Amino acid sequence: MAIQNVKNTPKSTTKSTQKTEVSYEQIAKLAHELYLQRGGCDGRDVEDWLQAERILKARQKQN
């Protein structure tokens, strides 16, 4: 059985994979906007981040 080097394996990019990928910057920007919409109250940064990620992924799926 041959062991394949993962680093040298070509990555296939399908439309479905590309559609659901969002960048760190996109998530950070939207999470900050959500933070501001809540009045800038601290302590919910993780919730804002996860909500931003869900929103952006949902938008990507719609396109």
Long-range contacts (C-beta under 8 A, 24 or more apart in sequence): 19-60, 19-61, 19-63, 20-57, 20-60, 20-61, 21-60, 22-53, 22-56, 22-57, 22-60, 26-56, 27-52, 27-53, 27-56, 28-52, 30-55, 30-56
